[in-house]
Amino acid sequence: MPENILVAVAWPYANGPRHVGHVAGFGVPSDIFARYHRLKGNRVLMISGTDEHGTPITVAAEQEGVTPRELADRYNRVISEDLRELGLSYDLFTRTTTQNHYQIVQEIFTTLLNKGCIIKQKALGTFSSVTGRTLPDRYVEGTCPICNYRAARGDQCDNCGHQLDPTDLMQPRSRIDGRPPVFRETEHFYLDLPAFAGRLRT
Ligand SMILES: [Zn+2]
């Protein structure tokens, strides 16, 4: 009996061309997996697309002096063509800015919320002191509290390999404008992953 196999590949940001390291990381392993299951006679759906939301898009658009939409349109085209010309066998390569994507994402979120699978918790959020916008962890840089490396990132230190939070860094600064970020308590939605642990292990 053929099995249904969903290959859900990582979605690259449409904020610039992808390089060969990305292809080795997300492209080739998933393509090998999908081709193996097709040869085995299984019914495979390998999908991905460009992620066109979030700070990486707005930062790159500001640097190039274009709108986020113009930037995303351009790099969606570049990335899709590159992946196709490399021979990666996506069944669907789409984008996060389609009406279908908005609808599905909102359906998943509201279903999880209504069923009590999403919990709210307060956490310290990182904001730009210049624009007031949120700063993703990797856009914050500072000195590592463990090894004193001066260019550690807000998600990890590349020198000692420890995982960090932006609040752990000494002399934190924004990688966009070099200014110290502001930390404010904000409310976040968290998926209650432990509630799914039994089913996921099975
Ligand atoms: Zn370190």
Residues whose N, C-alpha, C, O or C-beta is under 5 A from the ligand:
A	BS01	ZN	C144 I146 C147 N148 Y149 C157 N159 C160
